[in-house]
Amino acid sequence: MQKRIAFVVGMIFTLTIFAACQGGKPSPAASASCDLGGGKTIKTAYSSPRMKGRKIYGDLVPFGEVWRTGANEATTFVSSGDVVVGGKTVPAGNYTLFTVPTADKWTLIINKKTGEWGIPYKYESDELARVDMKASKLPSPVENFTISYEKSGNGCAMHIDWENTRASVDISAK
């Protein structure tokens, strides 16, 4: 009888762990893309954490420190052609994005190293570029961390929205 009880308890534990691993991630995967024309596209994949009543910038995400820009694995940025990000040329390829938020401006880091977890940041030698981003206040709080693209002129503006902040940078085809 004790063996049966141990078996049932073990199965329940195993099934619970399996179910937890299958979905319901607190920071689910998300993506965004923009068509720059001429067959060139940019795509970003990231994990989207939730605010959950927390103070984000200046607290959970410290000002002046490199942040993985989302949760879990480092955020990816893939360009099918050469692009210009905030005035800096980025060759076609796969990259990771990090940011350094401050109260009034952000810095976007485009890194050549891919596949890393995100933090601690130890990839300075692999940086392709650091680009200034404009920071502005949003009219209402954003619960889910979001990266989006908006058509703008001959390219797209990348927006990073969370809590009460939007950080933006212009991207165009080269």
Accessible surface in RSA format (square Angstrom, percent):
REM  Atomic radii and reference values for relative SASA: ProtOr
REM  Chains: A
REM  Algorithm: Lee & Richards
REM  Probe-radius: 1.40
REM  Slices: 20
REM RES _ NUM      All-atoms   Total-Side   Main-Chain    Non-polar    All polar
REM                ABS   REL    ABS   REL    ABS   REL    ABS   REL    ABS   REL
RES MET A   1   173.10  89.6 127.57  84.4  45.53 108.4 114.89  97.7  58.20  77.1
RES GLN A   2   155.26  86.8 148.31 108.4   6.95  16.5  51.49 109.6 103.77  78.7
RES LYS A   3   181.02  88.3 172.92 106.1   8.10  19.3 119.94 108.0  61.07  65.1
RES ARG A   4   180.92  76.0 178.78  91.1   2.15   5.1  56.31  77.0 124.62  75.5
RES ILE A   5    96.41  54.9  94.17  70.2   2.23   5.4  96.41  69.4   0.00   0.0
RES ALA A   6    65.48  60.2  49.97  77.1  15.51  35.3  57.06  80.4   8.42  22.3
RES PHE A   7   134.46  67.3 125.47  77.7   8.99  23.4 133.64  81.0   0.82   2.4
RES VAL A   8    79.00  52.0  78.41  71.0   0.59   1.4  79.00  68.6   0.00   0.0
RES VAL A   9    89.58  58.9  88.44  80.1   1.15   2.8  89.01  77.3   0.57   1.5
RES GLY A  10    32.48  40.1   0.00   N/A  32.48  40.1  32.02  87.9   0.46   1.0
RES MET A  11    83.44  43.2  82.81  54.8   0.63   1.5  61.76  52.5  21.68  28.7
RES ILE A  12   104.41  59.4 103.01  76.7   1.40   3.4 104.20  75.0   0.22   0.6
RES PHE A  13   133.20  66.6 129.00  79.9   4.20  10.9 132.79  80.5   0.41   1.2
RES THR A  14    78.90  56.1  75.43  76.5   3.47   8.3  55.30  74.3  23.60  35.7
RES LEU A  15   105.46  58.7 102.63  73.4   2.83   7.1 102.92  72.3   2.53   6.8
RES THR A  16    80.72  57.4  74.15  75.2   6.57  15.7  63.18  84.9  17.54  26.5
RES ILE A  17    86.75  49.4  86.75  64.6   0.00   0.0  86.75  62.5   0.00   0.0
RES PHE A  18   122.01  61.0 117.75  72.9   4.26  11.1 121.86  73.9   0.15   0.4
RES ALA A  19    65.22  60.0  51.07  78.8  14.15  32.2  55.21  77.8  10.01  26.5
RES ALA A  20    70.92  65.2  44.64  68.9  26.28  59.8  55.57  78.3  15.35  40.7
RES CYS A  21    97.62  73.8  62.83  70.1  34.80  81.8  26.79  67.9  70.84  76.4
RES GLN A  22   118.48  66.3  85.49  62.5  32.99  78.5  27.71  59.0  90.77  68.8
RES GLY A  23    38.19  47.1   0.00   N/A  38.19  47.1  31.31  85.9   6.89  15.4
RES GLY A  24    83.85 103.4   0.00   N/A  83.85 103.4  44.08 121.0  39.76  89.1
RES LYS A  25   110.46  53.9  96.37  59.1  14.09  33.5  67.84  61.1  42.61  45.4
RES PRO A  26    92.07  67.1  79.08  72.1  12.99  47.2  89.87  74.2   2.20  13.7
RES SER A  27    14.34  12.1  13.88  18.5   0.45   1.0   2.31   4.9  12.02  16.8
RES PRO A  28    43.62  31.8  43.18  39.4   0.44   1.6  43.61  36.0   0.01   0.1
RES ALA A  29    88.00  80.9  62.31  96.2  25.69  58.4  62.41  87.9  25.58  67.8
RES ALA A  30    32.84  30.2  19.30  29.8  13.54  30.8  30.46  42.9   2.38   6.3
RES SER A  31    87.40  73.9  60.50  80.7  26.91  62.0  23.53  50.1  63.87  89.5
RES ALA A  32    18.06  16.6   7.18  11.1  10.88  24.8  17.43  24.5   0.63   1.7
RES SER A  33    68.53  57.9  45.49  60.7  23.05  53.1   9.10  19.4  59.43  83.3
RES CYS A  34    10.49   7.9   3.84   4.3   6.65  15.6   6.70  17.0   3.79   4.1
RES ASP A  35    87.01  61.0  80.17  79.8   6.84  16.2  31.21  73.5  55.80  55.7
RES LEU A  36    13.76   7.7   0.00   0.0  13.76  34.6   0.01   0.0  13.75  37.0
RES GLY A  37    35.48  43.8   0.00   N/A  35.48  43.8  32.89  90.3   2.59   5.8
RES GLY A  38    87.22 107.6   0.00   N/A  87.22 107.6  47.04 129.1  40.19  90.0
RES GLY A  39    70.09  86.4   0.00   N/A  70.09  86.4  41.00 112.5  29.09  65.1
RES LYS A  40    50.37  24.6  50.37  30.9   0.00   0.0  35.69  32.1  14.68  15.6
RES THR A  41    43.81  31.2  43.28  43.9   0.53   1.3  34.10  45.8   9.72  14.7
RES ILE A  42     0.00   0.0   0.00   0.0   0.00   0.0   0.00   0.0   0.00   0.0
RES LYS A  43   116.03  56.6 115.49  70.9   0.55   1.3  59.05  53.1  56.99  60.7
RES THR A  44     1.07   0.8   0.00   0.0   1.07   2.6   0.71   0.9   0.37   0.6
RES ALA A  45    47.38  43.6  44.94  69.4   2.44   5.5  45.33  63.8   2.05   5.4
RES TYR A  46    17.48   8.2   7.22   4.1  10.26  26.7   7.09   5.3  10.39  12.8
RES SER A  47     8.64   7.3   8.00  10.7   0.64   1.5   0.00   0.0   8.64  12.1
RES SER A  48     6.65   5.6   6.65   8.9   0.00   0.0   4.36   9.3   2.30   3.2
RES PRO A  49    10.80   7.9  10.73   9.8   0.07   0.2  10.80   8.9   0.00   0.0
RES ARG A  50    62.38  26.2  61.07  31.1   1.31   3.1  16.70  22.8  45.68  27.7
RES MET A  51    26.49  13.7  26.49  17.5   0.00   0.0  25.96  22.1   0.53   0.7
RES LYS A  52   125.99  61.5  93.59  57.4  32.40  77.1  73.66  66.3  52.34  55.7
RES GLY A  53    79.58  98.1   0.00   N/A  79.58  98.1  40.54 111.2  39.04  87.4
RES ARG A  54    98.23  41.2  85.88  43.8  12.35  29.4  52.30  71.5  45.93  27.8
RES LYS A  55   115.18  56.2 104.24  64.0  10.94  26.0  86.66  78.0  28.52  30.4
RES ILE A  56     0.00   0.0   0.00   0.0   0.00   0.0   0.00   0.0   0.00   0.0
RES TYR A  57     7.16   3.3   7.05   4.0   0.12   0.3   6.40   4.8   0.77   0.9
RES GLY A  58    39.68  48.9   0.00   N/A  39.68  48.9   6.01  16.5  33.67  75.4
RES ASP A  59    91.16  63.9  74.00  73.7  17.16  40.6  11.69  27.5  79.47  79.3
RES LEU A  60    85.43  47.6  60.47  43.3  24.95  62.7  67.81  47.6  17.62  47.4
RES VAL A  61     4.31   2.8   3.77   3.4   0.54   1.3   4.31   3.7   0.00   0.0
RES PRO A  62    55.26  40.3  53.94  49.2   1.32   4.8  55.09  45.5   0.17   1.0
RES PHE A  63    87.47  43.8  67.84  42.0  19.63  51.1  67.92  41.2  19.55  56.0
RES GLY A  64    50.30  62.0   0.00   N/A  50.30  62.0  21.93  60.2  28.37  63.5
RES GLU A  65   101.54  58.3  96.64  73.1   4.90  11.7  34.76  67.2  66.78  54.5
RES VAL A  66    41.03  27.0  21.99  19.9  19.04  45.9  21.99  19.1  19.04  51.6
RES TRP A  67    23.29   9.3  22.43  10.9   0.87   2.0  14.64   7.8   8.66  14.0
RES ARG A  68    34.44  14.5  34.28  17.5   0.16   0.4   0.09   0.1  34.35  20.8
RES THR A  69     0.00   0.0   0.00   0.0   0.00   0.0   0.00   0.0   0.00   0.0
RES GLY A  70     5.06   6.2   0.00   N/A   5.06   6.2   0.43   1.2   4.64  10.4
RES ALA A  71    18.20  16.7  15.70  24.2   2.50   5.7  17.54  24.7   0.66   1.7
RES ASN A  72    31.73  21.9  29.78  28.8   1.95   4.7   2.30   5.5  29.44  28.5
RES GLU A  73    88.87  51.0  86.71  65.6   2.16   5.2  44.73  86.5  44.15  36.0
RES ALA A  74     6.45   5.9   0.50   0.8   5.95  13.5   0.50   0.7   5.95  15.8
RES THR A  75     0.78   0.6   0.78   0.8   0.00   0.0   0.00   0.0   0.78   1.2
RES THR A  76    46.53  33.1  46.53  47.2   0.00   0.0  41.14  55.3   5.39   8.2
RES PHE A  77     1.51   0.8   1.51   0.9   0.00   0.0   1.51   0.9   0.00   0.0
RES VAL A  78    58.08  38.2  57.42  52.0   0.66   1.6  57.42  49.9   0.66   1.8
RES SER A  79     3.52   3.0   0.09   0.1   3.43   7.9   0.00   0.0   3.52   4.9
RES SER A  80    68.15  57.6  31.56  42.1  36.58  84.3  41.11  87.5  27.03  37.9
RES GLY A  81     8.35  10.3   0.00   N/A   8.35  10.3   8.35  22.9   0.00   0.0
RES ASP A  82    59.17  41.4  56.54  56.3   2.63   6.2   4.69  11.0  54.48  54.3
RES VAL A  83     0.00   0.0   0.00   0.0   0.00   0.0   0.00   0.0   0.00   0.0
RES VAL A  84    36.48  24.0  35.51  32.1   0.98   2.4  35.51  30.9   0.98   2.7
RES VAL A  85     0.68   0.4   0.68   0.6   0.00   0.0   0.68   0.6   0.00   0.0
RES GLY A  86    36.90  45.5   0.00   N/A  36.90  45.5  15.80  43.3  21.10  47.3
RES GLY A  87    68.03  83.9   0.00   N/A  68.03  83.9  32.09  88.1  35.94  80.5
RES LYS A  88    97.31  47.5  94.12  57.7   3.19   7.6  62.95  56.7  34.35  36.6
RES THR A  89    65.07  46.3  47.79  48.4  17.28  41.2  32.29  43.4  32.78  49.6
RES VAL A  90     0.00   0.0   0.00   0.0   0.00   0.0   0.00   0.0   0.00   0.0
RES PRO A  91    61.50  44.8  61.29  55.9   0.21   0.8  61.50  50.8   0.00   0.0
RES ALA A  92    48.31  44.4  28.92  44.6  19.39  44.1  29.05  40.9  19.26  51.0
RES GLY A  93    26.36  32.5   0.00   N/A  26.36  32.5  26.05  71.5   0.30   0.7
RES ASN A  94    94.68  65.3  80.46  77.8  14.21  34.2  14.84  35.7  79.83  77.2
RES TYR A  95    15.34   7.2  15.03   8.6   0.31   0.8   6.45   4.8   8.89  11.0
RES THR A  96     0.76   0.5   0.76   0.8   0.00   0.0   0.76   1.0   0.00   0.0
RES LEU A  97     0.80   0.4   0.80   0.6   0.00   0.0   0.80   0.6   0.00   0.0
RES PHE A  98     0.00   0.0   0.00   0.0   0.00   0.0   0.00   0.0   0.00   0.0
RES THR A  99     0.00   0.0   0.00   0.0   0.00   0.0   0.00   0.0   0.00   0.0
RES VAL A 100    20.07  13.2  19.49  17.6   0.58   1.4  19.49  16.9   0.58   1.6
RES PRO A 101     0.06   0.0   0.06   0.1   0.00   0.0   0.06   0.1   0.00   0.0
RES THR A 102    45.16  32.1  43.11  43.7   2.06   4.9  42.20  56.7   2.96   4.5
RES ALA A 103    74.12  68.2  51.98  80.2  22.14  50.4  55.01  77.5  19.11  50.6
RES ASP A 104   114.13  79.9  96.27  95.8  17.86  42.2  41.10  96.7  73.03  72.8
RES LYS A 105    98.79  48.2  98.67  60.5   0.12   0.3  66.24  59.6  32.55  34.7
RES TRP A 106     2.79   1.1   2.39   1.2   0.40   0.9   0.75   0.4   2.04   3.3
RES THR A 107    25.13  17.9  25.11  25.5   0.02   0.1   8.71  11.7  16.43  24.8
RES LEU A 108     0.49   0.3   0.49   0.4   0.00   0.0   0.49   0.3   0.00   0.0
RES ILE A 109     0.00   0.0   0.00   0.0   0.00   0.0   0.00   0.0   0.00   0.0
RES ILE A 110     0.59   0.3   0.59   0.4   0.00   0.0   0.59   0.4   0.00   0.0
RES ASN A 111     0.00   0.0   0.00   0.0   0.00   0.0   0.00   0.0   0.00   0.0
RES LYS A 112   109.70  53.5  94.27  57.8  15.42  36.7  46.33  41.7  63.37  67.5
RES LYS A 113    86.26  42.1  78.53  48.2   7.73  18.4  37.82  34.0  48.45  51.6
RES THR A 114    66.33  47.2  46.54  47.2  19.79  47.2  14.34  19.3  51.99  78.6
RES GLY A 115    79.93  98.6   0.00   N/A  79.93  98.6  43.41 119.1  36.53  81.8
RES GLU A 116    16.64   9.6   5.95   4.5  10.68  25.4  14.49  28.0   2.15   1.8
RES TRP A 117   138.78  55.7 131.18  63.5   7.60  17.8 117.47  62.6  21.31  34.6
RES GLY A 118     0.35   0.4   0.00   N/A   0.35   0.4   0.00   0.0   0.35   0.8
RES ILE A 119    72.67  41.4  60.16  44.8  12.51  30.2  60.73  43.7  11.95  32.4
RES PRO A 120   102.02  74.4  95.69  87.2   6.33  23.0 101.44  83.8   0.58   3.6
RES TYR A 121    30.03  14.0   6.81   3.9  23.22  60.4   6.81   5.1  23.22  28.6
RES LYS A 122   141.74  69.1 116.79  71.7  24.95  59.4  74.05  66.7  67.69  72.1
RES TYR A 123    15.33   7.2  15.00   8.5   0.32   0.8   5.65   4.2   9.67  11.9
RES GLU A 124   104.82  60.2  92.69  70.1  12.13  28.9  48.63  94.1  56.19  45.9
RES SER A 125   109.20  92.3  70.03  93.5  39.17  90.2  59.47 126.6  49.73  69.7
RES ASP A 126    46.24  32.4  46.17  46.0   0.07   0.2   0.34   0.8  45.89  45.8
RES GLU A 127    40.14  23.0  21.13  16.0  19.01  45.3   8.18  15.8  31.96  26.1
RES LEU A 128    59.37  33.1  32.90  23.5  26.47  66.6  34.53  24.3  24.84  66.8
RES ALA A 129    11.89  10.9   3.39   5.2   8.50  19.3  11.89  16.7   0.00   0.0
RES ARG A 130    97.03  40.7  86.87  44.3  10.16  24.2  43.77  59.8  53.25  32.3
RES VAL A 131     4.30   2.8   1.36   1.2   2.94   7.1   4.30   3.7   0.00   0.0
RES ASP A 132    94.06  65.9  79.03  78.7  15.03  35.6  25.96  61.1  68.11  67.9
RES MET A 133     4.88   2.5   0.00   0.0   4.88  11.6   1.96   1.7   2.92   3.9
RES LYS A 134   148.48  72.4 141.55  86.8   6.93  16.5 106.72  96.1  41.75  44.5
RES ALA A 135    27.69  25.5   3.13   4.8  24.55  55.8   3.57   5.0  24.11  63.9
RES SER A 136    60.83  51.4  50.18  67.0  10.65  24.5  47.65 101.5  13.18  18.5
RES LYS A 137   145.47  71.0 121.51  74.6  23.96  57.1  94.05  84.6  51.43  54.8
RES LEU A 138    28.12  15.7  15.58  11.1  12.54  31.5  15.92  11.2  12.21  32.9
RES PRO A 139   138.94 101.3  93.86  85.6  45.09 163.9 107.24  88.5  31.71 197.1
RES SER A 140    67.75  57.2  63.08  84.2   4.67  10.7  36.39  77.5  31.35  43.9
RES PRO A 141    97.52  71.1  76.81  70.0  20.72  75.3  76.81  63.4  20.72 128.7
RES VAL A 142    39.23  25.8  35.89  32.5   3.33   8.0  39.23  34.1   0.00   0.0
RES GLU A 143    80.42  46.2  74.34  56.2   6.09  14.5  49.02  94.8  31.40  25.6
RES ASN A 144    61.56  42.4  60.20  58.2   1.36   3.3  10.33  24.9  51.23  49.5
RES PHE A 145     1.08   0.5   0.00   0.0   1.08   2.8   0.00   0.0   1.08   3.1
RES THR A 146    48.07  34.2  47.70  48.4   0.37   0.9  35.63  47.9  12.44  18.8
RES ILE A 147     2.91   1.7   0.00   0.0   2.91   7.0   0.00   0.0   2.91   7.9
RES SER A 148    36.74  31.0  36.01  48.1   0.73   1.7  29.32  62.4   7.42  10.4
RES TYR A 149    32.22  15.0   1.40   0.8  30.82  80.2   1.61   1.2  30.61  37.7
RES GLU A 150    96.23  55.2  91.66  69.3   4.57  10.9  35.75  69.1  60.48  49.4
RES LYS A 151   128.84  62.9 106.53  65.4  22.31  53.1  91.69  82.5  37.15  39.6
RES SER A 152    51.94  43.9  37.47  50.0  14.47  33.3  14.93  31.8  37.01  51.8
RES GLY A 153    81.66 100.7   0.00   N/A  81.66 100.7  44.23 121.4  37.43  83.8
RES ASN A 154   139.99  96.5 118.95 114.9  21.04  50.7  32.94  79.3 107.05 103.5
RES GLY A 155     2.53   3.1   0.00   N/A   2.53   3.1   1.40   3.9   1.12   2.5
RES CYS A 156     1.06   0.8   0.00   0.0   1.06   2.5   0.02   0.1   1.04   1.1
RES ALA A 157    10.03   9.2  10.03  15.5   0.00   0.0  10.03  14.1   0.00   0.0
RES MET A 158     0.33   0.2   0.33   0.2   0.00   0.0   0.33   0.3   0.00   0.0
RES HIS A 159    15.94   8.7  15.81  11.0   0.12   0.3  15.81  16.3   0.12   0.1
RES ILE A 160     0.79   0.4   0.00   0.0   0.79   1.9   0.00   0.0   0.79   2.1
RES ASP A 161    13.90   9.7  13.90  13.8   0.00   0.0   1.10   2.6  12.80  12.8
RES TRP A 162     2.65   1.1   2.65   1.3   0.00   0.0   2.65   1.4   0.00   0.0
RES GLU A 163    17.59  10.1  17.59  13.3   0.00   0.0   8.90  17.2   8.69   7.1
RES ASN A 164    57.74  39.8  57.74  55.8   0.00   0.0  15.08  36.3  42.66  41.2
RES THR A 165    13.64   9.7  13.24  13.4   0.40   1.0   8.25  11.1   5.39   8.2
RES ARG A 166    69.62  29.2  69.54  35.4   0.08   0.2   9.73  13.3  59.89  36.3
RES ALA A 167     0.00   0.0   0.00   0.0   0.00   0.0   0.00   0.0   0.00   0.0
RES SER A 168    19.19  16.2  18.51  24.7   0.68   1.6  15.34  32.7   3.86   5.4
RES VAL A 169     8.39   5.5   2.67   2.4   5.73  13.8   8.39   7.3   0.00   0.0
RES ASP A 170    78.72  55.1  73.67  73.3   5.05  11.9  31.87  75.0  46.85  46.7
RES ILE A 171     2.04   1.2   0.00   0.0   2.04   4.9   0.65   0.5   1.40   3.8
RES SER A 172    37.46  31.7  37.03  49.4   0.43   1.0  19.85  42.3  17.61  24.7
RES ALA A 173    39.16  36.0  21.18  32.7  17.99  40.9  21.18  29.8  17.99  47.6
RES LYS A 174   136.36  66.5  90.26  55.4  46.09 109.7  66.40  59.8  69.96  74.5
END  Absolute sums over single chains surface
CHAIN  1 A     9551.9       7426.4       2125.5       5754.9       3797.0
END  Absolute sums over all chains
TOTAL          9551.9       7426.4       2125.5       5754.9       3797.0
